[in-house]
């Protein structure tokens, strides 16, 4: 089994070269408002290759994992880990995985106003990824605008160790 030290992701705003619309995002510790009914905070981010509680990713991949806190600002605000998505700088989308740190953020839950929930959301990404846009699409009707956290991989993760 290959090993890679657990690394904290360096979170930065990523500027585009003009060929695509600018990417907006936030940094670790920032809190974004989701349609006035939730506040979403990116608490921590790391790159890992699994551990005692999870299987390792396939060769050439790592888990990019994000600890989120969701606070309810309205009665009955719902949240779901499957409403998070990840895309690389080239637009390629990466799948959610249960292979990252635990506890995972729960799914299809309802939070009373004033309550919060916290858990990990992980994606299987190439071990040479440059940056990721992690978006949360709140499960509200009518549809609410997504919020995005943009992260750039640390150099050690891009070089494989």
C-alpha positions in Angstrom: 0.0 0.0 0.0 1.4 3.4 -0.9 1.6 6.1 1.7 1.1 9.8 1.5 1.3 12.0 4.6 -2.0 13.7 5.4 -1.7 17.3 4.2 -3.7 20.4 4.8 -4.9 21.8 1.6 -3.8 25.4 0.9 -7.0 27.2 0.1 -6.7 30.1 -2.3 -9.0 32.1 -4.6 -8.2 30.9 -8.1 -8.1 33.5 -10.9 -9.0 32.6 -14.4 -7.1 33.6 -17.5 -10.1 35.2 -19.2 -11.0 32.1 -21.2 -13.7 31.3 -18.6 -15.7 33.3 -16.2 -13.9 34.1 -13.0 -14.2 31.5 -10.2 -15.4 32.8 -6.9 -14.7 31.0 -3.7 -13.9 31.2 -0.1 -11.1 30.0 2.3 -10.9 27.7 5.2 -12.8 29.2 8.1 -15.0 31.3 5.9 -18.7 31.1 6.2 -21.0 31.5 3.2 -24.8 32.2 3.3 -26.9 29.7 1.4 -30.2 31.4 0.3 -30.6 33.0 3.8 -31.6 29.7 5.4 -28.2 28.2 6.1 -24.6 29.2 6.8 -22.0 26.8 5.5 -18.4 26.9 6.9 -15.4 25.1 5.4 -13.7 24.1 8.7 -10.8 22.0 7.5 -9.5 20.4 4.3 -6.9 17.6 3.7 -5.6 15.2 1.1 -5.3 11.6 2.2 -5.1 8.0 0.9 -7.6 6.5 3.3 -6.9 5.0 6.6 -8.1 2.6 9.3 -11.7 3.5 8.6 -11.6 3.5 4.8 -10.3 1.7 1.8 -7.4 3.3 -0.1 -8.2 5.1 -3.4 -7.1 3.5 -6.7 -3.6 4.1 -7.9 -3.1 7.6 -9.2 -5.9 9.0 -7.0 -6.2 10.6 -3.6 -9.1 11.7 -1.4 -9.6 15.4 -1.2 -11.7 15.7 2.0 -13.5 18.7 3.4 -15.0 19.2 6.9 -18.1 21.3 6.6 -20.4 22.8 9.3 -23.9 23.7 8.2 -26.0 26.0 10.5 -29.7 26.3 10.1 -31.2 29.9 10.0 -34.7 28.8 9.3 -37.1 26.1 10.6 -36.8 22.8 8.8 -33.8 23.7 6.7 -32.6 20.5 4.9 -29.0 19.5 4.0 -27.5 16.6 2.2 -23.9 15.6 1.5 -24.8 14.6 -2.0 -25.6 18.2 -2.7 -21.8 18.9 -2.7 -19.8 18.5 -5.9 -16.2 18.9 -7.0 -14.7 20.0 -10.3 -11.1 20.4 -11.4 -9.7 23.6 -13.0 -10.4 21.9 -16.4 -14.1 21.4 -15.6 -13.8 17.7 -15.0 -16.2 16.5 -12.3 -15.1 14.1 -9.6 -17.2 11.6 -7.7 -18.2 11.8 -4.0 -16.6 8.9 -2.1 -17.2 7.4 1.3 -13.4 6.7 1.5 -12.4 9.8 3.3 -12.3 10.7 7.0 -15.2 10.0 9.3 -17.7 11.0 10.4 -19.2 11.8 7.0 -21.7 14.6 6.8 -25.2 13.0 7.0 -27.7 13.0 4.1 -31.3 14.1 3.8 -31.4 15.7 7.3 -33.5 18.5 8.6 -32.1 21.0 11.1 -34.2 23.1 13.4 -33.4 26.8 13.4 -30.3 27.5 15.4 -28.9 23.9 15.2 -25.8 22.9 13.2 -24.3 19.7 11.8 -20.7 18.9 10.9 -19.1 16.2 8.9 -16.7 15.3 6.1 -17.4 15.3 2.4 -14.7 13.6 0.3 -14.0 13.3 -3.4 -11.7 10.9 -5.3 -9.4 13.0 -7.4 -6.2 12.5 -9.4 -3.1 12.7 -7.2 -1.8 15.5 -9.5 -4.8 17.7 -9.2 -4.1 21.5 -9.3 -7.3 23.0 -7.9 -10.9 22.1 -7.1 -14.1 24.0 -6.9 -16.2 22.5 -4.2 -19.8 23.7 -4.7 -22.9 23.2 -2.4 -26.3 23.3 -4.1 -28.8 23.9 -1.3 -31.8 21.5 -1.4 -34.4 24.3 -1.4 -37.5 25.0 -3.5 -37.4 27.2 -5.4 -33.8 26.4 -6.4 -31.2 28.5 -4.6 -27.8 29.6 -6.0 -24.9 27.4 -5.3 -22.0 28.5 -3.1 -18.4 27.6 -3.9 -15.2 27.0 -2.0 -12.1 27.0 -4.3 -9.0 25.1 -3.2 -5.5 24.6 -4.7 -3.5 21.5 -3.9 -0.3 21.8 -1.9 2.9 21.2 -3.9 3.6 18.0 -2.0 0.3 16.5 -3.1 1.0 17.4 -6.7 4.4 15.8 -6.6 3.2 12.6 -5.1 4.6 13.0 -1.7 
